[in-house]
């Protein structure tokens, strides 16, 4: 099996992270808020993890 590579653009990641942050602010459940923040972090690191590693 060969692994497929999907290019993910930073603009899309920024847009999704911003939407998750807005959604997180609108919920009262701490459990849901925590899950949304975790998703936001994972999506953020799809693009920015490698860039931060190179800058360090």
mmCIF file as Biopython writes it, N, C-alpha, C and O atoms, coordinates in Angstrom:
data_model
#
loop_
_atom_site.group_PDB
_atom_site.id
_atom_site.type_symbol
_atom_site.label_atom_id
_atom_site.label_alt_id
_atom_site.label_comp_id
_atom_site.label_asym_id
_atom_site.label_entity_id
_atom_site.label_seq_id
_atom_site.pdbx_PDB_ins_code
_atom_site.Cartn_x
_atom_site.Cartn_y
_atom_site.Cartn_z
_atom_site.occupancy
_atom_site.B_iso_or_equiv
_atom_site.auth_seq_id
_atom_site.auth_asym_id
_atom_site.pdbx_PDB_model_num
ATOM 1   N N  . UNK A ? 1  ? 0.825   -1.197 0.000  1.0 0.0 1  A 1 
ATOM 2   C CA . UNK A ? 1  ? 0.000   0.000  0.000  1.0 0.0 1  A 1 
ATOM 3   C C  . UNK A ? 1  ? 0.863   1.252  0.000  1.0 0.0 1  A 1 
ATOM 4   O O  . UNK A ? 1  ? 1.859   1.324  0.719  1.0 0.0 1  A 1 
ATOM 5   N N  . UNK A ? 2  ? 0.493   2.211  -0.783 1.0 0.0 2  A 1 
ATOM 6   C CA . UNK A ? 2  ? 1.209   3.476  -0.783 1.0 0.0 2  A 1 
ATOM 7   C C  . UNK A ? 2  ? 0.382   4.513  -0.026 1.0 0.0 2  A 1 
ATOM 8   O O  . UNK A ? 2  ? -0.847  4.529  -0.103 1.0 0.0 2  A 1 
ATOM 9   N N  . UNK A ? 3  ? 1.075   5.368  0.698  1.0 0.0 3  A 1 
ATOM 10  C CA . UNK A ? 3  ? 0.408   6.428  1.434  1.0 0.0 3  A 1 
ATOM 11  C C  . UNK A ? 3  ? 0.171   7.597  0.499  1.0 0.0 3  A 1 
ATOM 12  O O  . UNK A ? 3  ? 1.051   7.981  -0.271 1.0 0.0 3  A 1 
ATOM 13  N N  . UNK A ? 4  ? -1.036  8.162  0.575  1.0 0.0 4  A 1 
ATOM 14  C CA . UNK A ? 4  ? -1.338  9.332  -0.232 1.0 0.0 4  A 1 
ATOM 15  C C  . UNK A ? 4  ? -1.004  10.584 0.564  1.0 0.0 4  A 1 
ATOM 16  O O  . UNK A ? 4  ? -1.189  10.625 1.780  1.0 0.0 4  A 1 
ATOM 17  N N  . UNK A ? 5  ? -0.518  11.587 -0.114 1.0 0.0 5  A 1 
ATOM 18  C CA . UNK A ? 5  ? -0.151  12.850 0.499  1.0 0.0 5  A 1 
ATOM 19  C C  . UNK A ? 5  ? -1.186  13.891 0.108  1.0 0.0 5  A 1 
ATOM 20  O O  . UNK A ? 5  ? -1.455  14.108 -1.073 1.0 0.0 5  A 1 
ATOM 21  N N  . UNK A ? 6  ? -1.753  14.521 1.103  1.0 0.0 6  A 1 
ATOM 22  C CA . UNK A ? 6  ? -2.716  15.586 0.849  1.0 0.0 6  A 1 
ATOM 23  C C  . UNK A ? 6  ? -2.094  16.905 1.268  1.0 0.0 6  A 1 
ATOM 24  O O  . UNK A ? 6  ? -1.654  17.049 2.409  1.0 0.0 6  A 1 
ATOM 25  N N  . UNK A ? 7  ? -2.053  17.861 0.366  1.0 0.0 7  A 1 
ATOM 26  C CA . UNK A ? 7  ? -1.521  19.171 0.702  1.0 0.0 7  A 1 
ATOM 27  C C  . UNK A ? 7  ? -2.598  19.974 1.423  1.0 0.0 7  A 1 
ATOM 28  O O  . UNK A ? 7  ? -3.713  20.132 0.926  1.0 0.0 7  A 1 
ATOM 29  N N  . UNK A ? 8  ? -2.246  20.472 2.590  1.0 0.0 8  A 1 
ATOM 30  C CA . UNK A ? 8  ? -3.174  21.265 3.388  1.0 0.0 8  A 1 
ATOM 31  C C  . UNK A ? 8  ? -2.621  22.684 3.442  1.0 0.0 8  A 1 
ATOM 32  O O  . UNK A ? 8  ? -1.466  22.891 3.811  1.0 0.0 8  A 1 
ATOM 33  N N  . UNK A ? 9  ? -3.437  23.646 3.079  1.0 0.0 9  A 1 
ATOM 34  C CA . UNK A ? 9  ? -3.007  25.038 3.025  1.0 0.0 9  A 1 
ATOM 35  C C  . UNK A ? 9  ? -3.230  25.737 4.352  1.0 0.0 9  A 1 
ATOM 36  O O  . UNK A ? 9  ? -4.225  25.490 5.033  1.0 0.0 9  A 1 
ATOM 37  N N  . UNK A ? 10 ? -2.307  26.606 4.716  1.0 0.0 10 A 1 
ATOM 38  C CA . UNK A ? 10 ? -2.390  27.307 5.993  1.0 0.0 10 A 1 
ATOM 39  C C  . UNK A ? 10 ? -3.635  28.188 6.083  1.0 0.0 10 A 1 
ATOM 40  O O  . UNK A ? 10 ? -4.179  28.377 7.172  1.0 0.0 10 A 1 
ATOM 41  N N  . UNK A ? 11 ? -4.090  28.725 4.957  1.0 0.0 11 A 1 
ATOM 42  C CA . UNK A ? 11 ? -5.291  29.563 4.974  1.0 0.0 11 A 1 
ATOM 43  C C  . UNK A ? 11 ? -6.510  28.759 5.428  1.0 0.0 11 A 1 
ATOM 44  O O  . UNK A ? 11 ? -7.343  29.252 6.189  1.0 0.0 11 A 1 
ATOM 45  N N  . UNK A ? 12 ? -6.601  27.526 4.957  1.0 0.0 12 A 1 
ATOM 46  C CA . UNK A ? 12 ? -7.712  26.666 5.352  1.0 0.0 12 A 1 
ATOM 47  C C  . UNK A ? 12 ? -7.614  26.311 6.830  1.0 0.0 12 A 1 
ATOM 48  O O  . UNK A ? 12 ? -8.617  26.327 7.544  1.0 0.0 12 A 1 
ATOM 49  N N  . UNK A ? 13 ? -6.410  25.993 7.287  1.0 0.0 13 A 1 
ATOM 50  C CA . UNK A ? 13 ? -6.198  25.667 8.695  1.0 0.0 13 A 1 
ATOM 51  C C  . UNK A ? 13 ? -6.571  26.867 9.565  1.0 0.0 13 A 1 
ATOM 52  O O  . UNK A ? 13 ? -7.260  26.711 10.573 1.0 0.0 13 A 1 
ATOM 53  N N  . UNK A ? 14 ? -6.123  28.054 9.182  1.0 0.0 14 A 1 
ATOM 54  C CA . UNK A ? 14 ? -6.440  29.260 9.957  1.0 0.0 14 A 1 
ATOM 55  C C  . UNK A ? 14 ? -7.943  29.478 10.041 1.0 0.0 14 A 1 
ATOM 56  O O  . UNK A ? 14 ? -8.467  29.833 11.097 1.0 0.0 14 A 1 
ATOM 57  N N  . UNK A ? 15 ? -8.631  29.266 8.934  1.0 0.0 15 A 1 
ATOM 58  C CA . UNK A ? 15 ? -10.083 29.462 8.885  1.0 0.0 15 A 1 
ATOM 59  C C  . UNK A ? 15 ? -10.806 28.463 9.791  1.0 0.0 15 A 1 
ATOM 60  O O  . UNK A ? 15 ? -11.726 28.839 10.517 1.0 0.0 15 A 1 
ATOM 61  N N  . UNK A ? 16 ? -10.399 27.208 9.754  1.0 0.0 16 A 1 
ATOM 62  C CA . UNK A ? 16 ? -11.040 26.174 10.563 1.0 0.0 16 A 1 
ATOM 63  C C  . UNK A ? 16 ? -10.749 26.393 12.046 1.0 0.0 16 A 1 
ATOM 64  O O  . UNK A ? 16 ? -11.643 26.255 12.881 1.0 0.0 16 A 1 
ATOM 65  N N  . UNK A ? 17 ? -9.513  26.731 12.375 1.0 0.0 17 A 1 
ATOM 66  C CA . UNK A ? 17 ? -9.154  26.988 13.779 1.0 0.0 17 A 1 
ATOM 67  C C  . UNK A ? 17 ? -9.964  28.174 14.313 1.0 0.0 17 A 1 
ATOM 68  O O  . UNK A ? 17 ? -10.462 28.122 15.437 1.0 0.0 17 A 1 
ATOM 69  N N  . UNK A ? 18 ? -10.098 29.217 13.536 1.0 0.0 18 A 1 
ATOM 70  C CA . UNK A ? 18 ? -10.885 30.377 13.965 1.0 0.0 18 A 1 
ATOM 71  C C  . UNK A ? 18 ? -12.352 29.994 14.189 1.0 0.0 18 A 1 
ATOM 72  O O  . UNK A ? 18 ? -12.969 30.435 15.158 1.0 0.0 18 A 1 
ATOM 73  N N  . UNK A ? 19 ? -12.900 29.184 13.304 1.0 0.0 19 A 1 
ATOM 74  C CA . UNK A ? 19 ? -14.291 28.749 13.445 1.0 0.0 19 A 1 
ATOM 75  C C  . UNK A ? 19 ? -14.466 27.889 14.695 1.0 0.0 19 A 1 
ATOM 76  O O  . UNK A ? 19 ? -15.465 28.023 15.402 1.0 0.0 19 A 1 
ATOM 77  N N  . UNK A ? 20 ? -13.513 27.016 14.972 1.0 0.0 20 A 1 
ATOM 78  C CA . UNK A ? 20 ? -13.588 26.187 16.182 1.0 0.0 20 A 1 
ATOM 79  C C  . UNK A ? 20 ? -13.470 27.037 17.444 1.0 0.0 20 A 1 
ATOM 80  O O  . UNK A ? 20 ? -14.128 26.750 18.443 1.0 0.0 20 A 1 
ATOM 81  N N  . UNK A ? 21 ? -12.647 28.072 17.410 1.0 0.0 21 A 1 
ATOM 82  C CA . UNK A ? 21 ? -12.522 28.961 18.564 1.0 0.0 21 A 1 
ATOM 83  C C  . UNK A ? 21 ? -13.833 29.697 18.823 1.0 0.0 21 A 1 
ATOM 84  O O  . UNK A ? 21 ? -14.251 29.827 19.974 1.0 0.0 21 A 1 
ATOM 85  N N  . UNK A ? 22 ? -14.485 30.178 17.769 1.0 0.0 22 A 1 
ATOM 86  C CA . UNK A ? 22 ? -15.783 30.837 17.923 1.0 0.0 22 A 1 
ATOM 87  C C  . UNK A ? 22 ? -16.827 29.873 18.468 1.0 0.0 22 A 1 
ATOM 88  O O  . UNK A ? 22 ? -17.610 30.231 19.348 1.0 0.0 22 A 1 
ATOM 89  N N  . UNK A ? 23 ? -16.838 28.673 17.955 1.0 0.0 23 A 1 
ATOM 90  C CA . UNK A ? 23 ? -17.774 27.662 18.420 1.0 0.0 23 A 1 
ATOM 91  C C  . UNK A ? 23 ? -17.512 27.335 19.883 1.0 0.0 23 A 1 
ATOM 92  O O  . UNK A ? 23 ? -18.450 27.197 20.668 1.0 0.0 23 A 1 
ATOM 93  N N  . UNK A ? 24 ? -16.259 27.212 20.246 1.0 0.0 24 A 1 
ATOM 94  C CA . UNK A ? 24 ? -15.879 26.906 21.627 1.0 0.0 24 A 1 
ATOM 95  C C  . UNK A ? 24 ? -16.384 27.980 22.593 1.0 0.0 24 A 1 
ATOM 96  O O  . UNK A ? 24 ? -16.808 27.673 23.707 1.0 0.0 24 A 1 
ATOM 97  N N  . UNK A ? 25 ? -16.334 29.232 22.158 1.0 0.0 25 A 1 
ATOM 98  C CA . UNK A ? 25 ? -16.806 30.339 22.991 1.0 0.0 25 A 1 
ATOM 99  C C  . UNK A ? 25 ? -18.313 30.317 23.185 1.0 0.0 25 A 1 
ATOM 100 O O  . UNK A ? 25 ? -18.824 30.924 24.125 1.0 0.0 25 A 1 
ATOM 101 N N  . UNK A ? 26 ? -19.033 29.622 22.303 1.0 0.0 26 A 1 
ATOM 102 C CA . UNK A ? 26 ? -20.494 29.636 22.359 1.0 0.0 26 A 1 
ATOM 103 C C  . UNK A ? 26 ? -21.100 28.463 23.131 1.0 0.0 26 A 1 
ATOM 104 O O  . UNK A ? 26 ? -22.318 28.399 23.300 1.0 0.0 26 A 1 
ATOM 105 N N  . UNK A ? 27 ? -20.262 27.535 23.599 1.0 0.0 27 A 1 
ATOM 106 C CA . UNK A ? 27 ? -20.797 26.377 24.327 1.0 0.0 27 A 1 
ATOM 107 C C  . UNK A ? 27 ? -20.564 26.546 25.823 1.0 0.0 27 A 1 
ATOM 108 O O  . UNK A ? 27 ? -19.601 27.184 26.251 1.0 0.0 27 A 1 
ATOM 109 N N  . UNK A ? 28 ? -21.454 25.970 26.597 1.0 0.0 28 A 1 
ATOM 110 C CA . UNK A ? 28 ? -21.312 26.073 28.051 1.0 0.0 28 A 1 
ATOM 111 C C  . UNK A ? 28 ? -20.683 24.819 28.653 1.0 0.0 28 A 1 
ATOM 112 O O  . UNK A ? 28 ? -20.149 24.872 29.760 1.0 0.0 28 A 1 
ATOM 113 N N  . UNK A ? 29 ? -20.738 23.706 27.952 1.0 0.0 29 A 1 
ATOM 114 C CA . UNK A ? 29 ? -20.177 22.456 28.455 1.0 0.0 29 A 1 
ATOM 115 C C  . UNK A ? 29 ? -18.655 22.497 28.416 1.0 0.0 29 A 1 
ATOM 116 O O  . UNK A ? 29 ? -18.058 22.717 27.363 1.0 0.0 29 A 1 
ATOM 117 N N  . UNK A ? 30 ? -18.036 22.286 29.568 1.0 0.0 30 A 1 
ATOM 118 C CA . UNK A ? 30 ? -16.581 22.264 29.633 1.0 0.0 30 A 1 
ATOM 119 C C  . UNK A ? 30 ? -16.008 21.065 28.868 1.0 0.0 30 A 1 
ATOM 120 O O  . UNK A ? 30 ? -14.914 21.145 28.309 1.0 0.0 30 A 1 
ATOM 121 N N  . UNK A ? 31 ? -16.748 19.965 28.847 1.0 0.0 31 A 1 
ATOM 122 C CA . UNK A ? 31 ? -16.292 18.776 28.119 1.0 0.0 31 A 1 
ATOM 123 C C  . UNK A ? 31 ? -16.237 19.054 26.621 1.0 0.0 31 A 1 
ATOM 124 O O  . UNK A ? 31 ? -15.244 18.741 25.964 1.0 0.0 31 A 1 
ATOM 125 N N  . UNK A ? 32 ? -17.290 19.633 26.088 1.0 0.0 32 A 1 
ATOM 126 C CA . UNK A ? 32 ? -17.328 19.960 24.655 1.0 0.0 32 A 1 
ATOM 127 C C  . UNK A ? 32 ? -16.276 21.014 24.334 1.0 0.0 32 A 1 
ATOM 128 O O  . UNK A ? 32 ? -15.587 20.920 23.319 1.0 0.0 32 A 1 
ATOM 129 N N  . UNK A ? 33 ? -16.155 22.009 25.191 1.0 0.0 33 A 1 
ATOM 130 C CA . UNK A ? 33 ? -15.160 23.069 24.977 1.0 0.0 33 A 1 
ATOM 131 C C  . UNK A ? 33 ? -13.752 22.474 24.924 1.0 0.0 33 A 1 
ATOM 132 O O  . UNK A ? 33 ? -12.946 22.848 24.073 1.0 0.0 33 A 1 
ATOM 133 N N  . UNK A ? 34 ? -13.466 21.556 25.829 1.0 0.0 34 A 1 
ATOM 134 C CA . UNK A ? 34 ? -12.156 20.907 25.857 1.0 0.0 34 A 1 
ATOM 135 C C  . UNK A ? 34 ? -11.913 20.096 24.589 1.0 0.0 34 A 1 
ATOM 136 O O  . UNK A ? 34 ? -10.808 20.108 24.047 1.0 0.0 34 A 1 
ATOM 137 N N  . UNK A ? 35 ? -12.927 19.400 24.118 1.0 0.0 35 A 1 
ATOM 138 C CA . UNK A ? 35 ? -12.795 18.609 22.888 1.0 0.0 35 A 1 
ATOM 139 C C  . UNK A ? 35 ? -12.562 19.512 21.680 1.0 0.0 35 A 1 
ATOM 140 O O  . UNK A ? 35 ? -11.735 19.198 20.824 1.0 0.0 35 A 1 
ATOM 141 N N  . UNK A ? 36 ? -13.282 20.627 21.604 1.0 0.0 36 A 1 
ATOM 142 C CA . UNK A ? 36 ? -13.108 21.562 20.497 1.0 0.0 36 A 1 
ATOM 143 C C  . UNK A ? 36 ? -11.705 22.166 20.513 1.0 0.0 36 A 1 
ATOM 144 O O  . UNK A ? 36 ? -11.088 22.333 19.461 1.0 0.0 36 A 1 
ATOM 145 N N  . UNK A ? 37 ? -11.202 22.493 21.699 1.0 0.0 37 A 1 
ATOM 146 C CA . UNK A ? 37 ? -9.853  23.042 21.799 1.0 0.0 37 A 1 
ATOM 147 C C  . UNK A ? 37 ? -8.810  22.007 21.380 1.0 0.0 37 A 1 
ATOM 148 O O  . UNK A ? 37 ? -7.810  22.348 20.749 1.0 0.0 37 A 1 
ATOM 149 N N  . UNK A ? 38 ? -9.047  20.738 21.735 1.0 0.0 38 A 1 
ATOM 150 C CA . UNK A ? 38 ? -8.135  19.670 21.310 1.0 0.0 38 A 1 
ATOM 151 C C  . UNK A ? 38 ? -8.135  19.506 19.800 1.0 0.0 38 A 1 
ATOM 152 O O  . UNK A ? 38 ? -7.080  19.347 19.186 1.0 0.0 38 A 1 
ATOM 153 N N  . UNK A ? 39 ? -9.321  19.545 19.203 1.0 0.0 39 A 1 
ATOM 154 C CA . UNK A ? 39 ? -9.424  19.452 17.735 1.0 0.0 39 A 1 
ATOM 155 C C  . UNK A ? 39 ? -8.710  20.632 17.077 1.0 0.0 39 A 1 
ATOM 156 O O  . UNK A ? 39 ? -8.000  20.467 16.085 1.0 0.0 39 A 1 
ATOM 157 N N  . UNK A ? 40 ? -8.908  21.810 17.636 1.0 0.0 40 A 1 
ATOM 158 C CA . UNK A ? 40 ? -8.280  23.005 17.097 1.0 0.0 40 A 1 
ATOM 159 C C  . UNK A ? 40 ? -6.759  22.868 17.117 1.0 0.0 40 A 1 
ATOM 160 O O  . UNK A ? 40 ? -6.092  23.217 16.142 1.0 0.0 40 A 1 
ATOM 161 N N  . UNK A ? 41 ? -6.213  22.368 18.211 1.0 0.0 41 A 1 
ATOM 162 C CA . UNK A ? 41 ? -4.764  22.182 18.319 1.0 0.0 41 A 1 
ATOM 163 C C  . UNK A ? 41 ? -4.259  21.171 17.305 1.0 0.0 41 A 1 
ATOM 164 O O  . UNK A ? 41 ? -3.234  21.396 16.660 1.0 0.0 41 A 1 
ATOM 165 N N  . UNK A ? 42 ? -4.965  20.064 17.159 1.0 0.0 42 A 1 
ATOM 166 C CA . UNK A ? 42 ? -4.536  19.038 16.202 1.0 0.0 42 A 1 
ATOM 167 C C  . UNK A ? 42 ? -4.563  19.562 14.777 1.0 0.0 42 A 1 
ATOM 168 O O  . UNK A ? 42 ? -3.656  19.276 13.995 1.0 0.0 42 A 1 
ATOM 169 N N  . UNK A ? 43 ? -5.584  20.320 14.433 1.0 0.0 43 A 1 
ATOM 170 C CA . UNK A ? 43 ? -5.684  20.886 13.087 1.0 0.0 43 A 1 
ATOM 171 C C  . UNK A ? 43 ? -4.580  21.916 12.874 1.0 0.0 43 A 1 
ATOM 172 O O  . UNK A ? 43 ? -3.963  21.948 11.809 1.0 0.0 43 A 1 
ATOM 173 N N  . UNK A ? 44 ? -4.326  22.749 13.864 1.0 0.0 44 A 1 
ATOM 174 C CA . UNK A ? 44 ? -3.266  23.757 13.784 1.0 0.0 44 A 1 
ATOM 175 C C  . UNK A ? 44 ? -1.921  23.101 13.479 1.0 0.0 44 A 1 
ATOM 176 O O  . UNK A ? 44 ? -1.168  23.581 12.632 1.0 0.0 44 A 1 
ATOM 177 N N  . UNK A ? 45 ? -1.623  22.007 14.169 1.0 0.0 45 A 1 
ATOM 178 C CA . UNK A ? 45 ? -0.324  21.354 14.005 1.0 0.0 45 A 1 
ATOM 179 C C  . UNK A ? 45 ? -0.202  20.574 12.697 1.0 0.0 45 A 1 
ATOM 180 O O  . UNK A ? 45 ? 0.891   20.110 12.371 1.0 0.0 45 A 1 
ATOM 181 N N  . UNK A ? 46 ? -1.275  20.415 11.946 1.0 0.0 46 A 1 
ATOM 182 C CA . UNK A ? 46 ? -1.160  19.797 10.624 1.0 0.0 46 A 1 
ATOM 183 C C  . UNK A ? 46 ? -0.234  20.607 9.726  1.0 0.0 46 A 1 
ATOM 184 O O  . UNK A ? 46 ? 0.484   20.052 8.894  1.0 0.0 46 A 1 
ATOM 185 N N  . UNK A ? 47 ? -0.256  21.921 9.902  1.0 0.0 47 A 1 
ATOM 186 C CA . UNK A ? 47 ? 0.545   22.803 9.056  1.0 0.0 47 A 1 
ATOM 187 C C  . UNK A ? 47 ? 1.705   23.420 9.827  1.0 0.0 47 A 1 
ATOM 188 O O  . UNK A ? 47 ? 2.818   23.495 9.305  1.0 0.0 47 A 1 
ATOM 189 N N  . UNK A ? 48 ? 1.469   23.855 11.040 1.0 0.0 48 A 1 
ATOM 190 C CA . UNK A ? 48 ? 2.444   24.691 11.739 1.0 0.0 48 A 1 
ATOM 191 C C  . UNK A ? 48 ? 3.460   23.930 12.580 1.0 0.0 48 A 1 
ATOM 192 O O  . UNK A ? 48 ? 4.454   24.524 13.000 1.0 0.0 48 A 1 
ATOM 193 N N  . UNK A ? 49 ? 3.258   22.659 12.842 1.0 0.0 49 A 1 
ATOM 194 C CA . UNK A ? 49 ? 4.215   21.891 13.637 1.0 0.0 49 A 1 
ATOM 195 C C  . UNK A ? 49 ? 5.592   21.863 12.968 1.0 0.0 49 A 1 
ATOM 196 O O  . UNK A ? 49 ? 6.605   22.108 13.623 1.0 0.0 49 A 1 
ATOM 197 N N  . UNK A ? 50 ? 5.630   21.570 11.690 1.0 0.0 50 A 1 
ATOM 198 C CA . UNK A ? 50 ? 6.904   21.495 10.966 1.0 0.0 50 A 1 
ATOM 199 C C  . UNK A ? 50 ? 7.589   22.859 10.899 1.0 0.0 50 A 1 
ATOM 200 O O  . UNK A ? 50 ? 8.806   22.952 11.059 1.0 0.0 50 A 1 
ATOM 201 N N  . UNK A ? 51 ? 6.811   23.918 10.663 1.0 0.0 51 A 1 
ATOM 202 C CA . UNK A ? 51 ? 7.391   25.259 10.569 1.0 0.0 51 A 1 
ATOM 203 C C  . UNK A ? 51 ? 7.985   25.685 11.896 1.0 0.0 51 A 1 
ATOM 204 O O  . UNK A ? 51 ? 9.054   26.294 11.916 1.0 0.0 51 A 1 
ATOM 205 N N  . UNK A ? 52 ? 7.319   25.382 13.014 1.0 0.0 52 A 1 
ATOM 206 C CA . UNK A ? 52 ? 7.835   25.753 14.318 1.0 0.0 52 A 1 
ATOM 207 C C  . UNK A ? 52 ? 9.082   24.952 14.653 1.0 0.0 52 A 1 
ATOM 208 O O  . UNK A ? 52 ? 9.999   25.469 15.291 1.0 0.0 52 A 1 
ATOM 209 N N  . UNK A ? 53 ? 9.125   23.702 14.234 1.0 0.0 53 A 1 
ATOM 210 C CA . UNK A ? 53 ? 10.295  22.875 14.474 1.0 0.0 53 A 1 
ATOM 211 C C  . UNK A ? 53 ? 11.519  23.399 13.747 1.0 0.0 53 A 1 
ATOM 212 O O  . UNK A ? 53 ? 12.636  23.312 14.258 1.0 0.0 53 A 1 
ATOM 213 N N  . UNK A ? 54 ? 11.316  23.937 12.565 1.0 0.0 54 A 1 
ATOM 214 C CA . UNK A ? 54 ? 12.426  24.476 11.793 1.0 0.0 54 A 1 
ATOM 215 C C  . UNK A ? 54 ? 12.921  25.800 12.373 1.0 0.0 54 A 1 
ATOM 216 O O  . UNK A ? 54 ? 14.107  26.117 12.286 1.0 0.0 54 A 1 
ATOM 217 N N  . UNK A ? 55 ? 12.007  26.570 12.964 1.0 0.0 55 A 1 
ATOM 218 C CA . UNK A ? 55 ? 12.363  27.878 13.506 1.0 0.0 55 A 1 
ATOM 219 C C  . UNK A ? 55 ? 13.109  27.747 14.834 1.0 0.0 55 A 1 
ATOM 220 O O  . UNK A ? 55 ? 13.847  28.654 15.216 1.0 0.0 55 A 1 
ATOM 221 N N  . UNK A ? 56 ? 12.928  26.643 15.532 1.0 0.0 56 A 1 
ATOM 222 C CA . UNK A ? 56 ? 13.544  26.491 16.861 1.0 0.0 56 A 1 
ATOM 223 C C  . UNK A ? 56 ? 15.011  26.173 16.773 1.0 0.0 56 A 1 
ATOM 224 O O  . UNK A ? 56 ? 15.670  26.016 17.800 1.0 0.0 56 A 1 
#
